[in-house]
Amino acid sequence: LMDADYDGHHITTLLLTFFFRHMPELIRKGHLFIAKPPLYRIRLGKNDVFWAQDDRHKEEILAGLPANARPEITRFKGLGEMGASSLAETTLDPKTRTLLQVGI
């Protein structure tokens, strides 16, 4: 679980290298996953919240909103800026999270 920005991607690469060099069996057995937290929260009114993984995904969501919509867009600098409930909903809850299984 790393930040959704470029620095977080770099740290993910460093950790993947560590696991590949020192614990490759974890990868071969399918036990290593990358959690994908959102980079943006797009709030439309009080009840509609959209989560965007990256800039492209954010633009896709915005393009699908009504022309008169005034969304509130929050970019998360890191996981520490997300509230506990948002982090749980988007990244930790097995029902709603996105995980990438690492393979060799």
Sequence and secondary structure as in RCSB ss.txt:
>XXXX:A:sequence
LMDADYDGHHITTLLLTFFFRHMPELIRKGHLFIAKPPLYRIRLGKNDVFWAQDDRHKEEILAGLPANARPEITR
FKGLGEMGASSLAETTLDPKTRTLLQVGI
>XXXX:A:secstr
   SSHHHHHHHHHHHHHHHHH HHHHHTT  EEE   SEEEEETTTEEEEESSHHHHHHHHHTS TT   EEEE
 SSGGGS HHHHIIIII TTT  EEE   
